[in-house]
Amino acid sequence: MERRHGSRPGCISLRKPRFIVAGLTLKQAQQTFTEKFSRSRSMADVSRESVPGGYSRNSFNFGPHAVFVSRGDGAYIETVDGHRLLDLNNNYTVNVLGHHHPAVTNALLEAIPEGVSFGNPGTHEADLARLLIERIPSVKKVQFSCSATESCMTAVRLARAHTGRTRIAKFEGGYHGFSDVLQVSAHPAPDAAGSAADPVALPDSGGIPSHDVDNIVVLTQNDLAGTERILRAHAEDLSCVIVELQSGAGGMVVLDQEFVQMLRDVTRELGIVLIFDETISLRASINGLQGLYGISPDLTVMGKVIGGGLPLGAVGGAASIMNALQDGRVSISGTHHGHKLSVIAGTACMTELDEAAFTRLNGFARRIADELNTWSQARNSPFRIHGRGFSHLGYAYMATPGDVVRTHRDYWRVVDGERTQTISLELANRGYFPVHRGEMSLSLAMTDEDITGLIETLKSIVSDIEAAESNGEREAGGAADSVAEPAL
């Protein structure tokens, strides 16, 4: 049977705003953005002549077009348009130390003269593996790749080999890379996704074979009873459950402690491999986000920060599963897997991320969330900072002040997509560069003054958006509005 894939790759549907705004509007923010970043717009137009879409990563789109960068230093980037912006994107959580950090730069400058690429192993790969094993109790052995996408594929293959089963359970709104086997229901079309109790698996792109979609069992975040019911119903063919403890590209949803514990208990009972995708959330603490939950998976996917800004992914876990890569039961190999420069940069970066670093980063995050949410609640504003509370935060303008996000579908129901996009564009217009879908990734290079400036700027933007609401004029919400939601 032919399946209909979801809304265009990189999009979710969000509800339109309820209020008529005479102050700051999306149209005004877009116009200012286009004028302010006009050279970037021209460069995007030229690039489209040789690269589809203008760049090889569609997540670069920021409203009307991407912002082209000439250099980065510390907490800031400089655009080709001549603007200096506090980087709240940080290559989608990668640059946790900021730009041009001396520990990473010096390690690379020392290594490059000795050669950059070999068909032989070196000592550096094991150095980084040992560092990760020391930090994450559930990880006993590590295998590297070039990206977290590849490491998610490796984790699934390991799980299938270990269990002898084929199907994969994943969560609606969970993004685990662009492979055919996993790029399903991260951004499903609301009108085709079925019910929350029994979500329908939908491909997020054309070109994904129907048999790969049929191998996916889709679950709903934080649905305790429903998820357990589905897992038990498919226990005989499920090889694994792959999950983000705090989702990213599909919208920031934090899983409940009780829910994660249920996943661990049920998968263990049923012999299903539990995979935590910590590509983003490894920056939550020295033990990753799983350390804050106190729950150990069978396999962990890692990426982003572990490469120190260079391409690197990894999967680690129990020796009983990982040894399949050693005894020949599972074959995974790539020309640049465990690349010398990537593991050297990664070791330098991860060494800098000590307990004091996490205390500083998460202190910044708590301050942003506490101050802005307290301010917003005091004025009965629907604006919210959300997330677990580490240095990857979400922001959104909700439909009403009491709305919260607990599942991917809440983004369809209660997030005001137009207002959230207005905030993102206006942040860029005022000197801050976030992830345009409504996320911020902090870096150690930031200062207390940077955080103060961000907080005050967000207050100013929200106040400007709400400037016309004091007269109480409202307009009923209309049909769903499509807002860009790119993959990481």
Disulfide bonds with the S-S distance in Angstrom:
none
